[in-house]
Structures are given as C-alpha cells and as structure tokens.
Amino acid sequence: MARDVTPLLLVVAAALGCGGTTLTDPPPPDADDGGATVADAPTDDAPGEPDAPSGPDAARDLDAPPPIDVPVAPPPIDVPVTPPPVDVPVTPPPVDVPVTPPPPPVMTCIATAARGDGGGTCSGIDQAYSARGINAGYYPFRVLRPIVQFSGDHDGDGRTVFSAGATRRGVVLQTIPAGSYVGLSTVAGNYNPPTGCDVATCGNPSRAACGDSSPPLRAPVAGFYWGYAYQGASHMQGWINVPSGALEFVGYDAGHPCALGPAGADYEVRSVCGRATACRGTNPTCGAVNRCDEGDDDCGRTQCGALSGGPLTPSAWRRTITRPGGHACTDRDPPNPAVRCLANGREADFFFVYPFGAYLYWAQNSTTRAWLHYGDRVQVYFHNRDAQGVLWDFVEVLNSGAPTLTPASDGAGAGGGCSDTRPENCHPCRNGGTCGWVQDVFVGG
C-alpha cells in the first residue's frame, strides 16, 4: 500500500534546519498530521547519534525523494581595484644649457625676390629694361634623382619632349639625369654700379654695372624655379620643379663645377646664407662680366649703335606668337633634332627655332625670363633694331597657353593715354602678368 510521505518531507525540511527540529524529536503535542506520524517511520536508536539516521541505507529506508539541488551562489568575482596613481618624479630639463639648433636647410634661408632693380627702362615704360641692368647669377645644385624641366604648364603624359598636352601649350624640355648639375637663377634685376655707369655717354666699359655678386634667388612660381642644367644635360633654360630630396646644394663644395650660366658668361653667387661659396674653375664677380656699356644699342639709341627703334601704341600692335621658318642647323649644335636654325645677316645659324615656342627675355641679348608658346597673344610697346640688325619687341602677354608659369596680363596698363607719343603713360603688366623682350621674327600678324 502506498505510504503517505508528506510527514517525511516535513521531517526532511526540519532536518535541514527549520526551527532546529531533528528527525528524532517528537512532534508538537497539537500536531495533526492527518496520517502517519513520525513514529510510523523506522528509526535508528543507536546512542550517540541522535541527529541523523545512520548507515548507508538510511535514506532508502526512509523512502525519501531524491535530494533537491540547491543552487550554490558562485564565489564573488574579484574586481581589480585600480590603485591610486603613484607620483613619479619628473626630471626637470637642464637649466641654462644652451642647445645649438641644426643649421636651417639652405633653401629656407636663401632670400628670394621676384624681379629686383633693373635700372632704367626704354622710354620709361615699366619693365622694358636695358641689358645694362639685367645681371643675373646662379645658385648651384647637384641632381640626386632625375627631375623634369618644363617650358610652361603641361598636361601631357610627361614622357615625350617638346609635346604639348590637350589644353596647355607647355612642354617637357628634358629630364635632367642624376649626377648632373642645375643652376637656379638669381633675380635678374641687379643694377648697382659701384661708381656709376655714365649712361649719358653710352656707358663706360671700364666700370662695373653691379657690385653685388650674391643677389637673391629668383622667387619660384607655383613651386617651380627658373634655371638651366649643365654637366650631363642640355643647357636649355626653363621651369624646374624641385621635389624634396631631388637636389643638393653644392655651393660650399669646392669640387663642384661653377654654375656660370647657359652660355658660360655669368657668375655663381659668392655667398649663401652668410657663408662664402667655392667652386671648381674660375668664378668671376658680377661686375667682371657685366660692364656699363652693355645695352648701349638698346632702346633705339642710334647714337650708341642701335639701327632704329622707339615706342609704339600697344593697342595698334596686337600680335600672335608664331613659328617662323628655319633650316637644319649646320654651324651650331641644337639641343634636340627638332630644333632648327634661322639666319641673321651673314650668320646662318643665328637663331634657334624651337617647335613649340620662343624665349622671352628680361632685356635684349640678356637673361631669359620665361617661354612664349606659339598661339599666345601679345601687344607690343617698343621695338628696337640692335647693332647686329636683330629687331626686338617689348611685349605684354594678353593670352597664354601656359597661364600659371607665363601668366597673362589684363592689359589695363595700355590705357590712360598710353601711345607712341606718350610712352610715360604706358604701364604694361600693371596688375601682374608677363612682360619682356622677344625677337620680332616670332611675332606674327
């Protein structure tokens, strides 16, 4: 017959500590269990063990249900406690210990300027300089990795020389190889004759037109410097981008070849960043290669050798830069087979004719300033036929195929009464732009 185990559950609960009652204690007098009592359950009366049944079969004898798993609370998790910060003593910097700063990179300490002082101009027209005041020198650099030289803004593939891109007329002139040298131009205007030039008498050849042999570097345009290559590359002049690490200044190295200009007729700067320079070869001073009689035949001064010349009304002389004819060079070695030659008088190879444009000069027979490209529009303020019979035009660029490196002028300086009879009212490039001299053979209709 099934046994009622309800009292036994109560007994087990009591054994677990409910009210301190044990399995051998009698029930309270008024307990009404409604069935079997504790006395009905077999007990173990062994003395000395009153609190629990003994023997391995005690639970089975009680016919008790299986034990109930009481979940045991896990032990507390040790949460690491961040210790308070320890005051670490900081060693103060040494007091009054002078630190010698490293020398600044040479390109950051070289002074730059856009034009400099070119002295007087033809008929007082702004920037129409005479060769007497254009006395540029060069800063020498060694090429550490190949660099590209341009005539102007270029949007082509950058690999084909003398080839323009889709929208810009500038071309790659050459890739200058590592190991070659580059001379970056100083400002062109460097007219400071120590004893005057006697210009009223056509210039004194015994006097120097400049006393400063370390003029500032010509300021870069959009990161490009004007210069030429030598010792391993063509002497063409143009715009050179100088990426970091591509050029090394060698002016303090006495073993480098002197940077004397593309024709070898100029000078290397004598001092850079307050320190004297040195080079291999003969390096003249600025005054030794720029005498006061330079440019005597400029500005239409027929009394000093010019064949003719004078101011023009620019609005009546608007022209397009055009490629003239030419022939294969016979007496001169052109920088590229695509370059041809043009005669002047009895000299068959007087001009180089490039397939893309022509040099613009600071003054007649002097230092180059920029490139004009075929198709550029200009207006002419002055023309002069020099003692060699070459006709030169002083022009202002009105429309340019290389607008960054040969920027156009707005032409505003041609107004206000500017004319061939009132040249003092002419202010070419008044609001910026590019002005300079070019041989008339490149100035078309």
C-alpha positions in Angstrom: 0.0 0.0 0.0 1.3 3.4 -0.8 2.6 5.4 2.1 1.9 9.0 2.7 5.3 10.7 2.7 4.1 14.2 3.4 5.2 14.0 7.0 8.6 12.8 5.9 9.0 15.9 3.7 8.3 17.9 6.8 10.9 15.9 8.7 13.5 16.4 5.9 12.8 20.1 6.0 13.2 20.1 9.7 16.5 18.2 9.3 17.7 21.0 7.0 17.4 23.4 9.9 13.8 24.6 10.0 13.3 25.6 13.7 16.1 23.4 15.0 13.9 20.3 14.9 15.6 16.9 14.3 14.4 13.7 12.9 14.1 12.1 16.5 12.2 14.9 18.1 8.6 14.1 18.8 6.0 16.3 17.0 4.4 19.1 19.0 1.5 18.0 21.1 -1.1 19.6 19.0 0.3 18.4 15.6 -2.4 16.9 13.5 -0.7 15.3 10.6 -3.8 13.7 9.3 -2.0 10.4 8.6 1.1 8.5 9.6 3.2 10.1 12.3 6.9 10.2 12.8 6.5 7.1 15.0 5.4 5.1 11.9 8.8 5.7 10.3 11.6 3.4 11.3 14.2 5.0 13.4 17.8 4.2 14.4 18.1 4.4 18.2 21.9 4.0 18.3 23.1 6.1 21.2 25.4 8.9 20.5 23.9 9.7 17.1 20.5 11.4 17.8 20.6 13.9 14.9 20.6 11.7 11.8 19.9 8.3 10.6 22.9 6.1 10.3 24.1 3.6 7.8 24.4 3.8 4.1 20.8 2.7 3.5 19.2 5.2 5.8 17.8 7.4 3.0 16.4 4.3 1.2 14.8 3.0 4.3 13.0 6.4 4.7 11.7 6.0 1.2 12.7 9.7 0.7 12.6 11.5 -2.6 15.9 12.3 -4.4 17.8 15.2 -2.9 17.0 18.6 -4.2 19.8 20.5 -5.8 20.1 23.8 -4.1 21.9 26.3 -6.3 25.1 27.4 -4.7 25.9 31.1 -5.2 29.2 31.4 -7.0 32.0 33.0 -5.2 32.3 36.7 -5.6 34.4 37.8 -8.6 37.4 39.7 -7.7 37.1 43.1 -9.4 40.6 44.6 -9.7 40.9 47.8 -7.9 42.9 50.4 -9.7 45.5 51.6 -7.2 45.9 55.3 -6.7 48.4 56.9 -9.1 51.9 56.9 -7.9 53.6 60.2 -8.0 56.6 59.6 -10.3 59.1 62.4 -10.0 59.6 64.2 -13.3 63.2 65.2 -14.1 63.2 68.9 -14.9 65.0 70.0 -18.0 68.6 71.1 -17.5 68.8 74.7 -16.6 70.8 77.2 -18.7 72.3 74.5 -21.0 72.4 76.1 -24.5 71.3 73.9 -27.3 72.7 74.5 -30.7 69.9 74.2 -33.3 70.7 72.4 -36.5 71.6 74.6 -39.5 68.5 75.5 -41.5 68.1 74.0 -44.9 69.7 76.2 -47.5 66.5 76.7 -49.5 64.8 78.2 -46.4 67.5 80.7 -45.6 68.2 82.0 -49.2 66.4 85.3 -49.8 64.2 85.4 -52.8 62.7 88.2 -54.8 60.6 88.5 -58.0 62.5 91.0 -60.1 65.0 93.2 -58.4 66.1 96.6 -59.6 66.8 96.5 -63.3 67.8 100.2 -63.6 66.3 102.4 -66.2 63.8 101.4 -68.9 63.3 102.2 -72.6 61.3 105.5 -72.8 60.3 105.0 -69.2 58.0 102.0 -70.0 57.6 99.8 -67.0 59.8 96.7 -67.1 61.3 97.5 -70.6 64.8 97.0 -69.2 68.1 97.6 -70.9 70.7 94.8 -70.7 72.8 97.0 -68.6 70.6 96.4 -65.5 70.0 92.7 -66.0 72.8 90.9 -64.3 71.7 87.5 -63.1 73.9 84.9 -61.4 73.2 81.3 -60.4 72.9 79.0 -57.3 74.5 75.6 -57.9 72.8 72.2 -57.1 73.6 68.6 -57.8 70.8 66.4 -59.1 70.3 63.4 -56.9 67.5 61.8 -58.8 66.0 62.6 -62.2 63.9 65.8 -62.4 61.9 67.3 -65.2 62.3 70.7 -66.8 59.3 72.4 -68.4 58.7 75.4 -70.8 55.4 76.1 -69.0 52.1 74.5 -67.8 52.0 70.9 -69.1 49.1 68.4 -69.1 50.6 65.8 -71.4 52.0 62.4 -70.5 55.2 64.0 -69.2 57.4 61.5 -71.1 57.6 63.0 -74.6 59.8 66.0 -75.0 58.5 69.0 -76.9 55.0 67.7 -77.0 52.1 69.7 -75.5 49.0 68.2 -73.8 45.3 68.6 -74.5 44.7 72.1 -73.1 48.1 73.6 -72.2 50.9 74.6 -74.6 53.8 74.0 -72.2 56.1 71.0 -73.0 58.7 68.9 -71.3 62.1 70.2 -72.3 64.1 67.4 -70.9 64.5 65.0 -68.0 67.7 66.0 -66.2 69.5 62.9 -65.0 71.0 62.2 -61.6 74.6 63.3 -61.4 74.1 66.4 -63.5 74.1 69.9 -62.1 71.5 72.7 -62.1 71.9 76.4 -61.8 68.9 78.2 -60.4 68.7 81.8 -61.4 69.0 84.8 -59.1 66.8 87.8 -59.6 67.6 89.3 -63.0 67.5 93.0 -61.9 70.8 93.6 -60.2 71.8 97.1 -61.2 74.0 98.6 -58.6 77.1 100.1 -60.3 79.7 101.0 -57.6 80.9 104.1 -59.4 78.0 104.8 -61.8 77.8 103.9 -65.5 77.9 107.2 -67.3 74.8 106.2 -69.3 74.6 109.7 -70.8 77.7 108.8 -72.8 76.5 105.2 -73.8 78.0 103.6 -70.7 81.6 103.3 -69.6 83.1 99.9 -70.4 85.8 100.3 -67.7 83.1 100.3 -65.0 81.0 97.5 -63.5 77.3 97.6 -63.7 76.9 95.6 -60.5 78.7 95.3 -57.2 76.6 92.6 -55.6 77.7 89.1 -56.5 75.2 87.4 -54.2 71.8 88.7 -55.2 68.6 86.9 -54.0 67.3 83.8 -55.7 64.6 84.4 -58.2 61.3 83.6 -56.4 59.6 80.4 -57.5 56.3 80.4 -59.3 53.8 77.7 -58.1 56.8 75.8 -56.8 58.9 76.0 -60.0 62.3 77.7 -60.2 63.8 79.1 -63.3 67.2 77.6 -64.2 69.3 75.6 -66.5 71.1 72.3 -66.4 74.8 71.6 -67.0 77.4 68.8 -66.8 75.4 66.0 -68.2 72.3 67.7 -69.6 71.3 70.3 -72.2 71.7 74.0 -71.3 68.1 74.8 -72.1 66.5 77.1 -69.6 63.1 76.6 -68.2 61.0 75.8 -65.1 62.3 73.2 -62.7 60.1 71.6 -60.0 62.3 70.7 -57.0 60.7 67.8 -55.2 62.1 67.0 -51.7 65.4 65.2 -51.9 66.0 65.7 -55.6 68.6 68.5 -55.4 71.6 69.0 -53.1 73.1 72.5 -52.7 76.8 72.2 -53.5 77.9 75.9 -53.2 80.1 75.0 -50.2 81.8 72.1 -52.0 84.8 73.5 -53.8 84.9 70.4 -56.1 81.7 71.2 -57.9 81.8 72.9 -61.4 81.0 76.6 -61.3 77.5 77.5 -62.4 78.3 80.2 -64.9 75.0 80.3 -66.9 73.9 78.6 -70.1 76.5 80.4 -72.2 79.3 80.3 -69.6 79.3 84.1 -69.4 77.8 84.7 -66.0 78.8 84.0 -62.4 78.0 81.8 -59.4 76.8 83.5 -56.3 79.7 84.3 -53.9 77.9 83.9 -50.6 74.9 81.9 -49.4 73.2 82.2 -46.0 76.2 84.3 -44.8 78.8 81.7 -45.8 81.3 82.0 -48.7 80.9 79.6 -51.6 83.6 77.9 -53.7 83.7 76.0 -57.0 86.0 74.3 -59.5 87.1 76.7 -62.2 87.2 80.5 -62.5 84.2 82.2 -61.0 84.1 85.9 -61.9 82.3 88.6 -59.9 79.1 90.1 -61.2 80.9 93.3 -62.1 83.6 91.5 -64.1 81.1 90.1 -66.6 78.5 92.9 -66.6 80.1 96.1 -67.7 78.4 99.5 -68.1 78.5 99.5 -71.9 76.1 96.5 -72.1 72.9 97.5 -73.7 74.3 100.6 -75.4 72.4 99.7 -78.5 69.1 99.1 -76.7 66.1 101.4 -76.6 66.6 102.8 -80.1 69.7 104.8 -79.1 71.2 105.1 -82.6 73.9 107.3 -81.1 75.1 104.2 -79.3 74.8 101.6 -82.0 71.1 100.9 -82.4 70.0 100.9 -86.0 66.5 102.1 -85.2 63.7 101.9 -82.6 61.2 103.6 -80.5 57.9 103.3 -78.6 54.7 102.0 -80.2 51.0 102.3 -79.4 50.3 98.8 -78.0 46.6 98.7 -78.9 47.6 99.0 -82.5 50.3 96.3 -82.2 48.5 93.2 -81.1 50.1 90.1 -82.5 50.3 86.3 -82.2 53.5 84.4 -81.4 54.2 82.4 -84.5 56.8 79.8 -85.5 59.0 81.2 -88.3 60.6 79.1 -90.9 64.0 77.7 -90.5 66.6 75.2 -91.7 68.6 72.4 -90.4 71.4 73.8 -88.2 74.9 73.5 -89.7 77.2 75.5 -87.6 75.5 75.2 -84.2 74.6 72.0 -82.2 70.9 72.3 -81.3 69.7 70.7 -78.0 67.3 68.5 -79.9 67.0 67.3 -83.5 63.6 69.0 -83.7 65.2 72.4 -83.2 66.1 74.3 -86.4 68.1 77.4 -87.1 67.4 80.8 -88.6 69.8 83.2 -90.2 70.5 86.8 -89.3 72.6 88.7 -91.8 75.6 86.6 -92.7 75.3 84.2 -89.8 73.4 81.2 -90.9 72.6 79.7 -87.5 71.9 82.8 -85.6 68.6 81.8 -84.0 67.4 78.5 -82.6 63.8 77.9 -83.7 62.0 75.5 -81.2 59.0 73.6 -82.4 56.7 74.9 -79.6 57.7 78.5 -78.7 60.4 81.1 -78.1 62.3 82.5 -75.1 61.1 85.7 -73.6 64.0 87.8 -72.2 64.4 90.3 -69.4 66.3 92.6 -71.8 67.6 92.3 -75.3 70.5 89.9 -75.6 70.4 89.1 -71.9 68.9 86.6 -69.5 65.8 84.6 -70.3 62.7 85.2 -68.3 60.0 82.7 -69.5 58.7 80.9 -72.5 56.2 82.2 -75.0 54.3 79.5 -76.8 53.0 79.6 -80.4 49.5 80.9 -80.3 50.0 83.2 -77.4 48.6 86.8 -78.0 50.7 89.8 -77.1 50.8 93.6 -77.6 53.9 95.4 -78.5 55.1 98.6 -76.6 58.5 99.2 -78.0 60.7 97.8 -80.8 64.5 98.2 -81.3 66.8 97.0 -84.0 70.2 96.4 -82.3 73.7 96.8 -83.6 73.6 93.2 -85.1 70.5 94.1 -87.0 68.1 92.0 -84.9 64.7 93.5 -84.3 63.4 93.1 -80.8 59.9 93.7 -79.4 58.9 94.5 -75.9 55.6 92.7 -75.4 52.9 92.2 -72.8 51.2 88.8 -72.8 47.4 89.1 -73.2 46.5 85.4 -73.7 48.7 82.5 -72.6 48.7 78.8 -73.3 50.6 78.3 -70.0 48.6 80.6 -67.7 50.4 79.6 -64.5 54.1 79.9 -65.5 53.6 82.5 -68.2 50.6 84.4 -66.8 48.7 86.8 -69.0 48.2 90.5 -68.1 44.8 92.1 -68.2 46.2 94.8 -70.5 44.9 97.6 -68.3 48.3 99.4 -68.5 47.8 100.2 -72.2 45.0 102.6 -71.4 45.1 106.1 -69.9 46.7 107.8 -72.9 49.4 105.3 -73.5 50.8 105.7 -77.0 53.9 106.0 -79.1 53.9 109.8 -78.3 53.1 109.4 -74.6 55.1 106.3 -73.5 55.3 107.6 -70.0 51.6 106.8 -69.7 52.3 103.1 -70.5 52.3 100.7 -67.6 52.4 97.1 -69.0 51.8 94.3 -66.5 50.5 96.9 -64.1 48.2 94.3 -62.4 50.5 91.4 -62.9 51.2 89.1 -65.9 54.2 88.6 -68.1 56.2 91.2 -70.0 59.6 91.0 -71.7 61.6 91.1 -74.9 61.3 88.7 -77.8 62.9 88.7 -81.3 60.4 90.1 -83.8 60.8 87.0 -86.1 58.5 85.2 -83.6 55.9 88.0 -83.6 53.5 87.3 -86.4 50.4 89.2 -87.6 
